[in-house]
């Protein structure tokens, strides 16, 4: 598998992977810690939770 290649999962498979905690489309926490301040990360987490609840 070449690096940088995006993997597209079927909707059903993606739901299963998300349910078990594997989110291929989400950045890892380590990546977020390096790029964003704690305040920015908190704002992002709140917005994401708000969108998920709709």
mmCIF entry with sequence, helices, sheets and N, C-alpha, C, O atoms, coordinates in Angstrom:
data_MODEL
# 
_entry.id   MODEL 
# 
_entity.id                         1 
_entity.type                       polymer 
_entity.pdbx_number_of_molecules   1 
# 
_entity_poly.entity_id                      1 
_entity_poly.type                           'polypeptide(L)' 
_entity_poly.nstd_linkage                   no 
_entity_poly.nstd_monomer                   no 
_entity_poly.pdbx_seq_one_letter_code       
;(UNK)(UNK)(UNK)(UNK)(UNK)(UNK)(UNK)(UNK)(UNK)(UNK)(UNK)(UNK)(UNK)(UNK)(UNK)(UNK)
(UNK)(UNK)(UNK)(UNK)(UNK)(UNK)(UNK)(UNK)(UNK)(UNK)(UNK)(UNK)(UNK)(UNK)(UNK)(UNK)
(UNK)(UNK)(UNK)(UNK)(UNK)(UNK)(UNK)(UNK)(UNK)(UNK)(UNK)(UNK)(UNK)(UNK)(UNK)(UNK)
(UNK)(UNK)(UNK)(UNK)(UNK)(UNK)
;
_entity_poly.pdbx_seq_one_letter_code_can   XXXXXXXXXXXXXXXXXXXXXXXXXXXXXXXXXXXXXXXXXXXXXXXXXXXXXX 
_entity_poly.pdbx_strand_id                 A 
# 
loop_
_entity_poly_seq.entity_id 
_entity_poly_seq.num 
_entity_poly_seq.mon_id 
_entity_poly_seq.hetero 
1 1  UNK n 
1 2  UNK n 
1 3  UNK n 
1 4  UNK n 
1 5  UNK n 
1 6  UNK n 
1 7  UNK n 
1 8  UNK n 
1 9  UNK n 
1 10 UNK n 
1 11 UNK n 
1 12 UNK n 
1 13 UNK n 
1 14 UNK n 
1 15 UNK n 
1 16 UNK n 
1 17 UNK n 
1 18 UNK n 
1 19 UNK n 
1 20 UNK n 
1 21 UNK n 
1 22 UNK n 
1 23 UNK n 
1 24 UNK n 
1 25 UNK n 
1 26 UNK n 
1 27 UNK n 
1 28 UNK n 
1 29 UNK n 
1 30 UNK n 
1 31 UNK n 
1 32 UNK n 
1 33 UNK n 
1 34 UNK n 
1 35 UNK n 
1 36 UNK n 
1 37 UNK n 
1 38 UNK n 
1 39 UNK n 
1 40 UNK n 
1 41 UNK n 
1 42 UNK n 
1 43 UNK n 
1 44 UNK n 
1 45 UNK n 
1 46 UNK n 
1 47 UNK n 
1 48 UNK n 
1 49 UNK n 
1 50 UNK n 
1 51 UNK n 
1 52 UNK n 
1 53 UNK n 
1 54 UNK n 
# 
_struct_asym.id          A 
_struct_asym.entity_id   1 
# 
loop_
_struct_conf.conf_type_id 
_struct_conf.id 
_struct_conf.pdbx_PDB_helix_id 
_struct_conf.beg_label_comp_id 
_struct_conf.beg_label_asym_id 
_struct_conf.beg_label_seq_id 
_struct_conf.pdbx_beg_PDB_ins_code 
_struct_conf.end_label_comp_id 
_struct_conf.end_label_asym_id 
_struct_conf.end_label_seq_id 
_struct_conf.pdbx_end_PDB_ins_code 
_struct_conf.beg_auth_comp_id 
_struct_conf.beg_auth_asym_id 
_struct_conf.beg_auth_seq_id 
_struct_conf.end_auth_comp_id 
_struct_conf.end_auth_asym_id 
_struct_conf.end_auth_seq_id 
_struct_conf.pdbx_PDB_helix_class 
_struct_conf.details 
_struct_conf.pdbx_PDB_helix_length 
HELX_P HELX_P1 AA1 UNK A 11 ? UNK A 19 ? UNK A 11 UNK A 19 1 ? 9  
HELX_P HELX_P2 AA2 UNK A 29 ? UNK A 35 ? UNK A 29 UNK A 35 1 ? 7  
HELX_P HELX_P3 AA3 UNK A 38 ? UNK A 53 ? UNK A 38 UNK A 53 1 ? 16 
# 
_struct_conf_type.id          HELX_P 
_struct_conf_type.criteria    ? 
_struct_conf_type.reference   ? 
# 
loop_
_atom_site.group_PDB 
_atom_site.id 
_atom_site.type_symbol 
_atom_site.label_atom_id 
_atom_site.label_alt_id 
_atom_site.label_comp_id 
_atom_site.label_asym_id 
_atom_site.label_entity_id 
_atom_site.label_seq_id 
_atom_site.pdbx_PDB_ins_code 
_atom_site.Cartn_x 
_atom_site.Cartn_y 
_atom_site.Cartn_z 
_atom_site.occupancy 
_atom_site.B_iso_or_equiv 
_atom_site.pdbx_formal_charge 
_atom_site.auth_seq_id 
_atom_site.auth_comp_id 
_atom_site.auth_asym_id 
_atom_site.auth_atom_id 
_atom_site.pdbx_PDB_model_num 
ATOM 1   N N  . UNK A 1 1  ? 0.857   -1.184 0.000  1.00 0.00 ? 1  UNK A N  1 
ATOM 2   C CA . UNK A 1 1  ? 0.000   0.000  0.000  1.00 0.00 ? 1  UNK A CA 1 
ATOM 3   C C  . UNK A 1 1  ? 0.893   1.234  0.000  1.00 0.00 ? 1  UNK A C  1 
ATOM 4   O O  . UNK A 1 1  ? 1.822   1.328  0.803  1.00 0.00 ? 1  UNK A O  1 
ATOM 5   N N  . UNK A 1 2  ? 0.626   2.153  -0.871 1.00 0.00 ? 2  UNK A N  1 
ATOM 6   C CA . UNK A 1 2  ? 1.441   3.365  -0.930 1.00 0.00 ? 2  UNK A CA 1 
ATOM 7   C C  . UNK A 1 2  ? 0.986   4.352  0.134  1.00 0.00 ? 2  UNK A C  1 
ATOM 8   O O  . UNK A 1 2  ? -0.186  4.380  0.508  1.00 0.00 ? 2  UNK A O  1 
ATOM 9   N N  . UNK A 1 3  ? 1.912   5.152  0.613  1.00 0.00 ? 3  UNK A N  1 
ATOM 10  C CA . UNK A 1 3  ? 1.571   6.121  1.649  1.00 0.00 ? 3  UNK A CA 1 
ATOM 11  C C  . UNK A 1 3  ? 0.814   7.290  1.048  1.00 0.00 ? 3  UNK A C  1 
ATOM 12  O O  . UNK A 1 3  ? 0.996   7.629  -0.121 1.00 0.00 ? 3  UNK A O  1 
ATOM 13  N N  . UNK A 1 4  ? -0.040  7.905  1.862  1.00 0.00 ? 4  UNK A N  1 
ATOM 14  C CA . UNK A 1 4  ? -0.807  9.045  1.410  1.00 0.00 ? 4  UNK A CA 1 
ATOM 15  C C  . UNK A 1 4  ? -2.056  8.689  0.635  1.00 0.00 ? 4  UNK A C  1 
ATOM 16  O O  . UNK A 1 4  ? -2.798  9.574  0.209  1.00 0.00 ? 4  UNK A O  1 
ATOM 17  N N  . UNK A 1 5  ? -2.294  7.414  0.448  1.00 0.00 ? 5  UNK A N  1 
ATOM 18  C CA . UNK A 1 5  ? -3.472  6.976  -0.296 1.00 0.00 ? 5  UNK A CA 1 
ATOM 19  C C  . UNK A 1 5  ? -4.675  6.946  0.638  1.00 0.00 ? 5  UNK A C  1 
ATOM 20  O O  . UNK A 1 5  ? -4.604  6.393  1.736  1.00 0.00 ? 5  UNK A O  1 
ATOM 21  N N  . UNK A 1 6  ? -5.770  7.537  0.202  1.00 0.00 ? 6  UNK A N  1 
ATOM 22  C CA . UNK A 1 6  ? -6.973  7.572  1.021  1.00 0.00 ? 6  UNK A CA 1 
ATOM 23  C C  . UNK A 1 6  ? -7.755  6.282  0.829  1.00 0.00 ? 6  UNK A C  1 
ATOM 24  O O  . UNK A 1 6  ? -7.926  5.800  -0.291 1.00 0.00 ? 6  UNK A O  1 
ATOM 25  N N  . UNK A 1 7  ? -8.226  5.731  1.946  1.00 0.00 ? 7  UNK A N  1 
ATOM 26  C CA . UNK A 1 7  ? -9.013  4.505  1.893  1.00 0.00 ? 7  UNK A CA 1 
ATOM 27  C C  . UNK A 1 7  ? -10.475 4.881  2.071  1.00 0.00 ? 7  UNK A C  1 
ATOM 28  O O  . UNK A 1 7  ? -10.831 5.541  3.047  1.00 0.00 ? 7  UNK A O  1 
ATOM 29  N N  . UNK A 1 8  ? -11.313 4.474  1.150  1.00 0.00 ? 8  UNK A N  1 
ATOM 30  C CA . UNK A 1 8  ? -12.744 4.757  1.239  1.00 0.00 ? 8  UNK A CA 1 
ATOM 31  C C  . UNK A 1 8  ? -13.478 3.492  1.658  1.00 0.00 ? 8  UNK A C  1 
ATOM 32  O O  . UNK A 1 8  ? -13.487 2.495  0.935  1.00 0.00 ? 8  UNK A O  1 
ATOM 33  N N  . UNK A 1 9  ? -14.094 3.547  2.838  1.00 0.00 ? 9  UNK A N  1 
ATOM 34  C CA . UNK A 1 9  ? -14.850 2.412  3.347  1.00 0.00 ? 9  UNK A CA 1 
ATOM 35  C C  . UNK A 1 9  ? -16.311 2.544  2.939  1.00 0.00 ? 9  UNK A C  1 
ATOM 36  O O  . UNK A 1 9  ? -16.815 3.655  2.777  1.00 0.00 ? 9  UNK A O  1 
ATOM 37  N N  . UNK A 1 10 ? -16.980 1.431  2.774  1.00 0.00 ? 10 UNK A N  1 
ATOM 38  C CA . UNK A 1 10 ? -18.418 1.446  2.531  1.00 0.00 ? 10 UNK A CA 1 
ATOM 39  C C  . UNK A 1 10 ? -19.097 2.017  3.774  1.00 0.00 ? 10 UNK A C  1 
ATOM 40  O O  . UNK A 1 10 ? -18.570 1.893  4.879  1.00 0.00 ? 10 UNK A O  1 
ATOM 41  N N  . UNK A 1 11 ? -20.257 2.637  3.603  1.00 0.00 ? 11 UNK A N  1 
ATOM 42  C CA . UNK A 1 11 ? -20.951 3.277  4.724  1.00 0.00 ? 11 UNK A CA 1 
ATOM 43  C C  . UNK A 1 11 ? -21.184 2.297  5.876  1.00 0.00 ? 11 UNK A C  1 
ATOM 44  O O  . UNK A 1 11 ? -20.994 2.647  7.041  1.00 0.00 ? 11 UNK A O  1 
ATOM 45  N N  . UNK A 1 12 ? -21.597 1.071  5.548  1.00 0.00 ? 12 UNK A N  1 
ATOM 46  C CA . UNK A 1 12 ? -21.830 0.059  6.579  1.00 0.00 ? 12 UNK A CA 1 
ATOM 47  C C  . UNK A 1 12 ? -20.555 -0.252 7.345  1.00 0.00 ? 12 UNK A C  1 
ATOM 48  O O  . UNK A 1 12 ? -20.563 -0.304 8.575  1.00 0.00 ? 12 UNK A O  1 
ATOM 49  N N  . UNK A 1 13 ? -19.464 -0.457 6.625  1.00 0.00 ? 13 UNK A N  1 
ATOM 50  C CA . UNK A 1 13 ? -18.183 -0.768 7.254  1.00 0.00 ? 13 UNK A CA 1 
ATOM 51  C C  . UNK A 1 13 ? -17.695 0.406  8.088  1.00 0.00 ? 13 UNK A C  1 
ATOM 52  O O  . UNK A 1 13 ? -17.159 0.219  9.180  1.00 0.00 ? 13 UNK A O  1 
ATOM 53  N N  . UNK A 1 14 ? -17.880 1.610  7.577  1.00 0.00 ? 14 UNK A N  1 
ATOM 54  C CA . UNK A 1 14 ? -17.452 2.800  8.298  1.00 0.00 ? 14 UNK A CA 1 
ATOM 55  C C  . UNK A 1 14 ? -18.191 2.918  9.628  1.00 0.00 ? 14 UNK A C  1 
ATOM 56  O O  . UNK A 1 14 ? -17.590 3.264  10.645 1.00 0.00 ? 14 UNK A O  1 
ATOM 57  N N  . UNK A 1 15 ? -19.504 2.628  9.625  1.00 0.00 ? 15 UNK A N  1 
ATOM 58  C CA . UNK A 1 15 ? -20.300 2.674  10.856 1.00 0.00 ? 15 UNK A CA 1 
ATOM 59  C C  . UNK A 1 15 ? -19.802 1.654  11.870 1.00 0.00 ? 15 UNK A C  1 
ATOM 60  O O  . UNK A 1 15 ? -19.723 1.945  13.063 1.00 0.00 ? 15 UNK A O  1 
ATOM 61  N N  . UNK A 1 16 ? -19.469 0.472  11.399 1.00 0.00 ? 16 UNK A N  1 
ATOM 62  C CA . UNK A 1 16 ? -18.964 -0.579 12.286 1.00 0.00 ? 16 UNK A CA 1 
ATOM 63  C C  . UNK A 1 16 ? -17.619 -0.157 12.875 1.00 0.00 ? 16 UNK A C  1 
ATOM 64  O O  . UNK A 1 16 ? -17.394 -0.294 14.077 1.00 0.00 ? 16 UNK A O  1 
ATOM 65  N N  . UNK A 1 17 ? -16.736 0.351  12.035 1.00 0.00 ? 17 UNK A N  1 
ATOM 66  C CA . UNK A 1 17 ? -15.423 0.782  12.512 1.00 0.00 ? 17 UNK A CA 1 
ATOM 67  C C  . UNK A 1 17 ? -15.552 1.922  13.518 1.00 0.00 ? 17 UNK A C  1 
ATOM 68  O O  . UNK A 1 17 ? -14.830 1.959  14.514 1.00 0.00 ? 17 UNK A O  1 
ATOM 69  N N  . UNK A 1 18 ? -16.463 2.844  13.261 1.00 0.00 ? 18 UNK A N  1 
ATOM 70  C CA . UNK A 1 18 ? -16.677 3.955  14.181 1.00 0.00 ? 18 UNK A CA 1 
ATOM 71  C C  . UNK A 1 18 ? -17.216 3.446  15.513 1.00 0.00 ? 18 UNK A C  1 
ATOM 72  O O  . UNK A 1 18 ? -16.818 3.937  16.569 1.00 0.00 ? 18 UNK A O  1 
ATOM 73  N N  . UNK A 1 19 ? -18.112 2.472  15.477 1.00 0.00 ? 19 UNK A N  1 
ATOM 74  C CA . UNK A 1 19 ? -18.705 1.919  16.694 1.00 0.00 ? 19 UNK A CA 1 
ATOM 75  C C  . UNK A 1 19 ? -17.664 1.266  17.594 1.00 0.00 ? 19 UNK A C  1 
ATOM 76  O O  . UNK A 1 19 ? -17.795 1.301  18.817 1.00 0.00 ? 19 UNK A O  1 
ATOM 77  N N  . UNK A 1 20 ? -16.642 0.675  17.005 1.00 0.00 ? 20 UNK A N  1 
ATOM 78  C CA . UNK A 1 20 ? -15.604 0.036  17.819 1.00 0.00 ? 20 UNK A CA 1 
ATOM 79  C C  . UNK A 1 20 ? -14.479 0.999  18.177 1.00 0.00 ? 20 UNK A C  1 
ATOM 80  O O  . UNK A 1 20 ? -13.493 0.613  18.804 1.00 0.00 ? 20 UNK A O  1 
ATOM 81  N N  . UNK A 1 21 ? -14.639 2.255  17.772 1.00 0.00 ? 21 UNK A N  1 
ATOM 82  C CA . UNK A 1 21 ? -13.664 3.267  18.163 1.00 0.00 ? 21 UNK A CA 1 
ATOM 83  C C  . UNK A 1 21 ? -12.588 3.552  17.145 1.00 0.00 ? 21 UNK A C  1 
ATOM 84  O O  . UNK A 1 21 ? -11.691 4.350  17.415 1.00 0.00 ? 21 UNK A O  1 
ATOM 85  N N  . UNK A 1 22 ? -12.644 2.931  15.985 1.00 0.00 ? 22 UNK A N  1 
ATOM 86  C CA . UNK A 1 22 ? -11.654 3.184  14.936 1.00 0.00 ? 22 UNK A CA 1 
ATOM 87  C C  . UNK A 1 22 ? -12.223 4.201  13.971 1.00 0.00 ? 22 UNK A C  1 
ATOM 88  O O  . UNK A 1 22 ? -13.185 3.920  13.256 1.00 0.00 ? 22 UNK A O  1 
ATOM 89  N N  . UNK A 1 23 ? -11.629 5.387  13.949 1.00 0.00 ? 23 UNK A N  1 
ATOM 90  C CA . UNK A 1 23 ? -12.126 6.451  13.078 1.00 0.00 ? 23 UNK A CA 1 
ATOM 91  C C  . UNK A 1 23 ? -11.047 6.796  12.060 1.00 0.00 ? 23 UNK A C  1 
ATOM 92  O O  . UNK A 1 23 ? -10.194 7.642  12.328 1.00 0.00 ? 23 UNK A O  1 
ATOM 93  N N  . UNK A 1 24 ? -11.074 6.154  10.899 1.00 0.00 ? 24 UNK A N  1 
ATOM 94  C CA . UNK A 1 24 ? -10.022 6.382  9.903  1.00 0.00 ? 24 UNK A CA 1 
ATOM 95  C C  . UNK A 1 24 ? -9.992  7.802  9.357  1.00 0.00 ? 24 UNK A C  1 
ATOM 96  O O  . UNK A 1 24 ? -8.969  8.244  8.836  1.00 0.00 ? 24 UNK A O  1 
ATOM 97  N N  . UNK A 1 25 ? -11.113 8.522  9.473  1.00 0.00 ? 25 UNK A N  1 
ATOM 98  C CA . UNK A 1 25 ? -11.157 9.874  8.920  1.00 0.00 ? 25 UNK A CA 1 
ATOM 99  C C  . UNK A 1 25 ? -10.768 10.946 9.934  1.00 0.00 ? 25 UNK A C  1 
ATOM 100 O O  . UNK A 1 25 ? -10.590 12.107 9.564  1.00 0.00 ? 25 UNK A O  1 
ATOM 101 N N  . UNK A 1 26 ? -10.634 10.580 11.194 1.00 0.00 ? 26 UNK A N  1 
ATOM 102 C CA . UNK A 1 26 ? -10.298 11.561 12.231 1.00 0.00 ? 26 UNK A CA 1 
ATOM 103 C C  . UNK A 1 26 ? -8.800  11.560 12.521 1.00 0.00 ? 26 UNK A C  1 
ATOM 104 O O  . UNK A 1 26 ? -8.156  10.510 12.536 1.00 0.00 ? 26 UNK A O  1 
ATOM 105 N N  . UNK A 1 27 ? -8.269  12.733 12.747 1.00 0.00 ? 27 UNK A N  1 
ATOM 106 C CA . UNK A 1 27 ? -6.842  12.849 13.077 1.00 0.00 ? 27 UNK A CA 1 
ATOM 107 C C  . UNK A 1 27 ? -6.596  12.275 14.469 1.00 0.00 ? 27 UNK A C  1 
ATOM 108 O O  . UNK A 1 27 ? -7.485  12.293 15.321 1.00 0.00 ? 27 UNK A O  1 
ATOM 109 N N  . UNK A 1 28 ? -5.411  11.777 14.690 1.00 0.00 ? 28 UNK A N  1 
ATOM 110 C CA . UNK A 1 28 ? -5.083  11.237 16.003 1.00 0.00 ? 28 UNK A CA 1 
ATOM 111 C C  . UNK A 1 28 ? -4.937  12.368 17.014 1.00 0.00 ? 28 UNK A C  1 
ATOM 112 O O  . UNK A 1 28 ? -4.706  13.518 16.640 1.00 0.00 ? 28 UNK A O  1 
ATOM 113 N N  . UNK A 1 29 ? -5.072  12.044 18.273 1.00 0.00 ? 29 UNK A N  1 
ATOM 114 C CA . UNK A 1 29 ? -4.938  13.060 19.323 1.00 0.00 ? 29 UNK A CA 1 
ATOM 115 C C  . UNK A 1 29 ? -3.550  13.669 19.331 1.00 0.00 ? 29 UNK A C  1 
ATOM 116 O O  . UNK A 1 29 ? -3.401  14.867 19.572 1.00 0.00 ? 29 UNK A O  1 
ATOM 117 N N  . UNK A 1 30 ? -2.544  12.873 19.075 1.00 0.00 ? 30 UNK A N  1 
ATOM 118 C CA . UNK A 1 30 ? -1.168  13.380 19.060 1.00 0.00 ? 30 UNK A CA 1 
ATOM 119 C C  . UNK A 1 30 ? -1.011  14.451 17.986 1.00 0.00 ? 30 UNK A C  1 
ATOM 120 O O  . UNK A 1 30 ? -0.377  15.480 18.221 1.00 0.00 ? 30 UNK A O  1 
ATOM 121 N N  . UNK A 1 31 ? -1.585  14.214 16.812 1.00 0.00 ? 31 UNK A N  1 
ATOM 122 C CA . UNK A 1 31 ? -1.530  15.215 15.743 1.00 0.00 ? 31 UNK A CA 1 
ATOM 123 C C  . UNK A 1 31 ? -2.191  16.509 16.177 1.00 0.00 ? 31 UNK A C  1 
ATOM 124 O O  . UNK A 1 31 ? -1.664  17.594 15.932 1.00 0.00 ? 31 UNK A O  1 
ATOM 125 N N  . UNK A 1 32 ? -3.350  16.397 16.822 1.00 0.00 ? 32 UNK A N  1 
ATOM 126 C CA . UNK A 1 32 ? -4.069  17.591 17.266 1.00 0.00 ? 32 UNK A CA 1 
ATOM 127 C C  . UNK A 1 32 ? -3.294  18.336 18.339 1.00 0.00 ? 32 UNK A C  1 
ATOM 128 O O  . UNK A 1 32 ? -3.284  19.567 18.349 1.00 0.00 ? 32 UNK A O  1 
ATOM 129 N N  . UNK A 1 33 ? -2.647  17.615 19.238 1.00 0.00 ? 33 UNK A N  1 
ATOM 130 C CA . UNK A 1 33 ? -1.880  18.260 20.303 1.00 0.00 ? 33 UNK A CA 1 
ATOM 131 C C  . UNK A 1 33 ? -0.723  19.059 19.728 1.00 0.00 ? 33 UNK A C  1 
ATOM 132 O O  . UNK A 1 33 ? -0.382  20.122 20.247 1.00 0.00 ? 33 UNK A O  1 
ATOM 133 N N  . UNK A 1 34 ? -0.124  18.561 18.672 1.00 0.00 ? 34 UNK A N  1 
ATOM 134 C CA . UNK A 1 34 ? 1.019   19.250 18.077 1.00 0.00 ? 34 UNK A CA 1 
ATOM 135 C C  . UNK A 1 34 ? 0.594   20.488 17.296 1.00 0.00 ? 34 UNK A C  1 
ATOM 136 O O  . UNK A 1 34 ? 1.335   21.470 17.258 1.00 0.00 ? 34 UNK A O  1 
ATOM 137 N N  . UNK A 1 35 ? -0.575  20.463 16.677 1.00 0.00 ? 35 UNK A N  1 
ATOM 138 C CA . UNK A 1 35 ? -0.998  21.542 15.789 1.00 0.00 ? 35 UNK A CA 1 
ATOM 139 C C  . UNK A 1 35 ? -1.797  22.634 16.480 1.00 0.00 ? 35 UNK A C  1 
ATOM 140 O O  . UNK A 1 35 ? -1.716  23.798 16.089 1.00 0.00 ? 35 UNK A O  1 
ATOM 141 N N  . UNK A 1 36 ? -2.570  22.278 17.504 1.00 0.00 ? 36 UNK A N  1 
ATOM 142 C CA . UNK A 1 36 ? -3.517  23.220 18.084 1.00 0.00 ? 36 UNK A CA 1 
ATOM 143 C C  . UNK A 1 36 ? -3.285  23.421 19.576 1.00 0.00 ? 36 UNK A C  1 
ATOM 144 O O  . UNK A 1 36 ? -2.788  22.533 20.269 1.00 0.00 ? 36 UNK A O  1 
ATOM 145 N N  . UNK A 1 37 ? -3.657  24.609 20.057 1.00 0.00 ? 37 UNK A N  1 
ATOM 146 C CA . UNK A 1 37 ? -3.577  24.888 21.492 1.00 0.00 ? 37 UNK A CA 1 
ATOM 147 C C  . UNK A 1 37 ? -4.692  24.113 22.191 1.00 0.00 ? 37 UNK A C  1 
ATOM 148 O O  . UNK A 1 37 ? -5.650  23.693 21.543 1.00 0.00 ? 37 UNK A O  1 
ATOM 149 N N  . UNK A 1 38 ? -4.576  23.921 23.501 1.00 0.00 ? 38 UNK A N  1 
ATOM 150 C CA . UNK A 1 38 ? -5.651  23.229 24.224 1.00 0.00 ? 38 UNK A CA 1 
ATOM 151 C C  . UNK A 1 38 ? -7.011  23.915 24.056 1.00 0.00 ? 38 UNK A C  1 
ATOM 152 O O  . UNK A 1 38 ? -8.037  23.241 23.962 1.00 0.00 ? 38 UNK A O  1 
ATOM 153 N N  . UNK A 1 39 ? -7.023  25.248 24.018 1.00 0.00 ? 39 UNK A N  1 
ATOM 154 C CA . UNK A 1 39 ? -8.287  25.977 23.846 1.00 0.00 ? 39 UNK A CA 1 
ATOM 155 C C  . UNK A 1 39 ? -8.899  25.684 22.476 1.00 0.00 ? 39 UNK A C  1 
ATOM 156 O O  . UNK A 1 39 ? -10.108 25.485 22.364 1.00 0.00 ? 39 UNK A O  1 
ATOM 157 N N  . UNK A 1 40 ? -8.068  25.658 21.442 1.00 0.00 ? 40 UNK A N  1 
ATOM 158 C CA . UNK A 1 40 ? -8.568  25.365 20.097 1.00 0.00 ? 40 UNK A CA 1 
ATOM 159 C C  . UNK A 1 40 ? -9.106  23.936 20.021 1.00 0.00 ? 40 UNK A C  1 
ATOM 160 O O  . UNK A 1 40 ? -10.133 23.686 19.390 1.00 0.00 ? 40 UNK A O  1 
ATOM 161 N N  . UNK A 1 41 ? -8.416  23.015 20.659 1.00 0.00 ? 41 UNK A N  1 
ATOM 162 C CA . UNK A 1 41 ? -8.854  21.617 20.658 1.00 0.00 ? 41 UNK A CA 1 
ATOM 163 C C  . UNK A 1 41 ? -10.196 21.471 21.367 1.00 0.00 ? 41 UNK A C  1 
ATOM 164 O O  . UNK A 1 41 ? -11.056 20.705 20.931 1.00 0.00 ? 41 UNK A O  1 
ATOM 165 N N  . UNK A 1 42 ? -10.370 22.212 22.467 1.00 0.00 ? 42 UNK A N  1 
ATOM 166 C CA . UNK A 1 42 ? -11.620 22.161 23.222 1.00 0.00 ? 42 UNK A CA 1 
ATOM 167 C C  . UNK A 1 42 ? -12.778 22.713 22.397 1.00 0.00 ? 42 UNK A C  1 
ATOM 168 O O  . UNK A 1 42 ? -13.864 22.134 22.385 1.00 0.00 ? 42 UNK A O  1 
ATOM 169 N N  . UNK A 1 43 ? -12.552 23.820 21.714 1.00 0.00 ? 43 UNK A N  1 
ATOM 170 C CA . UNK A 1 43 ? -13.579 24.414 20.854 1.00 0.00 ? 43 UNK A CA 1 
ATOM 171 C C  . UNK A 1 43 ? -13.975 23.425 19.761 1.00 0.00 ? 43 UNK A C  1 
ATOM 172 O O  . UNK A 1 43 ? -15.159 23.230 19.486 1.00 0.00 ? 43 UNK A O  1 
ATOM 173 N N  . UNK A 1 44 ? -12.975 22.807 19.145 1.00 0.00 ? 44 UNK A N  1 
ATOM 174 C CA . UNK A 1 44 ? -13.244 21.828 18.084 1.00 0.00 ? 44 UNK A CA 1 
ATOM 175 C C  . UNK A 1 44 ? -14.058 20.650 18.631 1.00 0.00 ? 44 UNK A C  1 
ATOM 176 O O  . UNK A 1 44 ? -15.027 20.219 18.007 1.00 0.00 ? 44 UNK A O  1 
ATOM 177 N N  . UNK A 1 45 ? -13.665 20.139 19.787 1.00 0.00 ? 45 UNK A N  1 
ATOM 178 C CA . UNK A 1 45 ? -14.363 18.991 20.374 1.00 0.00 ? 45 UNK A CA 1 
ATOM 179 C C  . UNK A 1 45 ? -15.816 19.338 20.682 1.00 0.00 ? 45 UNK A C  1 
ATOM 180 O O  . UNK A 1 45 ? -16.715 18.529 20.453 1.00 0.00 ? 45 UNK A O  1 
ATOM 181 N N  . UNK A 1 46 ? -16.042 20.547 21.202 1.00 0.00 ? 46 UNK A N  1 
ATOM 182 C CA . UNK A 1 46 ? -17.417 20.970 21.512 1.00 0.00 ? 46 UNK A CA 1 
ATOM 183 C C  . UNK A 1 46 ? -18.253 21.109 20.246 1.00 0.00 ? 46 UNK A C  1 
ATOM 184 O O  . UNK A 1 46 ? -19.409 20.688 20.211 1.00 0.00 ? 46 UNK A O  1 
ATOM 185 N N  . UNK A 1 47 ? -17.671 21.697 19.210 1.00 0.00 ? 47 UNK A N  1 
ATOM 186 C CA . UNK A 1 47 ? -18.408 21.861 17.947 1.00 0.00 ? 47 UNK A CA 1 
ATOM 187 C C  . UNK A 1 47 ? -18.730 20.512 17.326 1.00 0.00 ? 47 UNK A C  1 
ATOM 188 O O  . UNK A 1 47 ? -19.827 20.300 16.810 1.00 0.00 ? 47 UNK A O  1 
ATOM 189 N N  . UNK A 1 48 ? -17.767 19.602 17.380 1.00 0.00 ? 48 UNK A N  1 
ATOM 190 C CA . UNK A 1 48 ? -17.983 18.269 16.813 1.00 0.00 ? 48 UNK A CA 1 
ATOM 191 C C  . UNK A 1 48 ? -19.086 17.528 17.570 1.00 0.00 ? 48 UNK A C  1 
ATOM 192 O O  . UNK A 1 48 ? -19.927 16.864 16.964 1.00 0.00 ? 48 UNK A O  1 
ATOM 193 N N  . UNK A 1 49 ? -19.074 17.648 18.907 1.00 0.00 ? 49 UNK A N  1 
ATOM 194 C CA . UNK A 1 49 ? -20.107 17.006 19.722 1.00 0.00 ? 49 UNK A CA 1 
ATOM 195 C C  . UNK A 1 49 ? -21.476 17.623 19.436 1.00 0.00 ? 49 UNK A C  1 
ATOM 196 O O  . UNK A 1 49 ? -22.487 16.923 19.381 1.00 0.00 ? 49 UNK A O  1 
ATOM 197 N N  . UNK A 1 50 ? -21.492 18.941 19.256 1.00 0.00 ? 50 UNK A N  1 
ATOM 198 C CA . UNK A 1 50 ? -22.747 19.636 18.952 1.00 0.00 ? 50 UNK A CA 1 
ATOM 199 C C  . UNK A 1 50 ? -23.316 19.169 17.609 1.00 0.00 ? 50 UNK A C  1 
ATOM 200 O O  . UNK A 1 50 ? -24.518 18.931 17.491 1.00 0.00 ? 50 UNK A O  1 
ATOM 201 N N  . UNK A 1 51 ? -22.462 19.040 16.612 1.00 0.00 ? 51 UNK A N  1 
ATOM 202 C CA . UNK A 1 51 ? -22.909 18.580 15.298 1.00 0.00 ? 51 UNK A CA 1 
ATOM 203 C C  . UNK A 1 51 ? -23.372 17.125 15.349 1.00 0.00 ? 51 UNK A C  1 
ATOM 204 O O  . UNK A 1 51 ? -24.331 16.746 14.676 1.00 0.00 ? 51 UNK A O  1 
ATOM 205 N N  . UNK A 1 52 ? -22.686 16.319 16.150 1.00 0.00 ? 52 UNK A N  1 
ATOM 206 C CA . UNK A 1 52 ? -23.040 14.903 16.253 1.00 0.00 ? 52 UNK A CA 1 
ATOM 207 C C  . UNK A 1 52 ? -24.399 14.712 16.926 1.00 0.00 ? 52 UNK A C  1 
ATOM 208 O O  . UNK A 1 52 ? -25.105 13.743 16.647 1.00 0.00 ? 52 UNK A O  1 
ATOM 209 N N  . UNK A 1 53 ? -24.761 15.640 17.810 1.00 0.00 ? 53 UNK A N  1 
ATOM 210 C CA . UNK A 1 53 ? -26.028 15.505 18.530 1.00 0.00 ? 53 UNK A CA 1 
ATOM 211 C C  . UNK A 1 53 ? -27.226 15.939 17.691 1.00 0.00 ? 53 UNK A C  1 
ATOM 212 O O  . UNK A 1 53 ? -28.368 15.672 18.063 1.00 0.00 ? 53 UNK A O  1 
ATOM 213 N N  . UNK A 1 54 ? -26.981 16.601 16.571 1.00 0.00 ? 54 UNK A N  1 
ATOM 214 C CA . UNK A 1 54 ? -28.085 17.083 15.717 1.00 0.00 ? 54 UNK A CA 1 
ATOM 215 C C  . UNK A 1 54 ? -28.604 15.987 14.813 1.00 0.00 ? 54 UNK A C  1 
ATOM 216 O O  . UNK A 1 54 ? -29.528 16.217 14.032 1.00 0.00 ? 54 UNK A O  1 
# 
